[in-house]
Amino acid sequence: PMFIGAVVGLLINHWLWIAFFREELQYRVTEIMAFFVPCVWLVPFGFFVSVSLGDTVLPSATHSGGLTGSTAGREELSGGGGQGSALKGMMSWFSSKRDQAMATTGFAMPRDYYGKDT
């Protein structure tokens, strides 16, 4: 009953939008669709997706290792592997390539007391 009511409400809503644009404002179907697609369909769909994606980051969803159900997520967060260390590895690689390119030009990157980039 609720699903049927929602579908009927959706059809009535769409019919009212189209009737308003066709009768009151004299728009063509292509112009109506240019409004419908982003405003009436994509924005609410985006809200729905963002709300459902937010459910996976709740503490109750990650207490058992996240969506996979394993404990590998805890190791990745502590620096033991995964995307976090891959990102660090890529940044380190780019930094070393930058240093090599700068050394060939005779310009050395300034370093702090501990040898890190400033």
Secondary structure in CASP SS format (residue, H / E / C, confidence):
PFRMAT SS
TARGET T0000
AUTHOR 0000-0000-0000
METHOD secondary structure of the structure
MODEL  1
P C 1.00
M H 1.00
F H 1.00
I H 1.00
G H 1.00
A H 1.00
V H 1.00
V H 1.00
G H 1.00
L H 1.00
L H 1.00
I H 1.00
N H 1.00
H H 1.00
W H 1.00
L H 1.00
W H 1.00
I H 1.00
A H 1.00
F H 1.00
F H 1.00
R H 1.00
E H 1.00
E H 1.00
L C 1.00
Q C 1.00
Y C 1.00
R C 1.00
V H 1.00
T H 1.00
E H 1.00
I H 1.00
M H 1.00
A H 1.00
F H 1.00
F H 1.00
V H 1.00
P H 1.00
C H 1.00
V H 1.00
W H 1.00
L H 1.00
V H 1.00
P H 1.00
F H 1.00
G H 1.00
F H 1.00
F H 1.00
V H 1.00
S H 1.00
V H 1.00
S H 1.00
L H 1.00
G H 1.00
D H 1.00
T H 1.00
V H 1.00
L C 1.00
P H 1.00
S H 1.00
A H 1.00
T H 1.00
H C 1.00
S C 1.00
G C 1.00
G C 1.00
L C 1.00
T C 1.00
G C 1.00
S C 1.00
T C 1.00
A H 1.00
G H 1.00
R H 1.00
E H 1.00
E H 1.00
L H 1.00
S C 1.00
G C 1.00
G C 1.00
G C 1.00
G C 1.00
Q H 1.00
G H 1.00
S H 1.00
A H 1.00
L H 1.00
K H 1.00
G H 1.00
M H 1.00
M H 1.00
S H 1.00
W H 1.00
F H 1.00
S H 1.00
S H 1.00
K H 1.00
R H 1.00
D H 1.00
Q H 1.00
A H 1.00
M H 1.00
A H 1.00
T H 1.00
T C 1.00
G C 1.00
F C 1.00
A C 1.00
M C 1.00
P C 1.00
R E 1.00
D C 1.00
Y C 1.00
Y C 1.00
G C 1.00
K C 1.00
D E 1.00
T C 1.00
END
